[in-house]
Amino acid sequence: MKEDAKEKVDKVVNMDVQVSSLDGSVKQVDVSVHFRHLEAKKTAMDSRFTMVRYPISIYLGEAVGSHKGKAVVPFTIEAKTDPEVATFTLKGDVYIQGLPEEIGSLVVPKGEKAPKVWIRIYREAVAMLTILSRFINVPPPPAPSSEE
């Protein structure tokens, strides 16, 4: 009996699955974040802090080439800990591939909200800040919540 169950699971795992949205259209967009400049500076030797805040500023450039199905969005991230123990600068590019209208929905802000690609950059930045903070022996930033 267990062999049958395993066989069925293998068949499901190996299936080519497409996820459709609520409106019925298939959305296929590949997004990848690449860092090209990483800088971490420890500004204080005092390491008695066990928890620090990480105010993060993300500056997005204009998406280039989005009408061709491939877009590049440059970004710069600056983070200074509070209390001031370290500063970080991250620069890179987000590469997006997919239908032009899907790319547009990721890179164009809706009203007062940041573009959807901002969330992906933020998550990747927090992961990189965690790695860099460990290199310079500073408490890492908190993990992003699912609502951010």
Sequence and secondary structure as in RCSB ss.txt:
>XXXX:A:sequence
MKEDAKEKVDKVVNMDVQVSSLDGSVKQVDVSVHFRHLEAKKTAMDSRFTMVRYPISIYLGEAVGSHKGKAVVPF
TIEAKTDPEVATFTLKGDVYIQGLPEEIGSLVVPKGEKAPKVWIRIYREAVAMLTILSRFINVPPPPAPSSEE
>XXXX:A:secstr
 HHHHHHHHHHHHTS    B TTS B  EEEEEEEEEEEEEE       S  B  EEEEE   BSGGGTEEEEEE
EEEEE BSSSEEEEEEEEEEEEE HHHHHHHHS  TTS  THHHHHHHHHHHHHHHHHHHTT        TT 
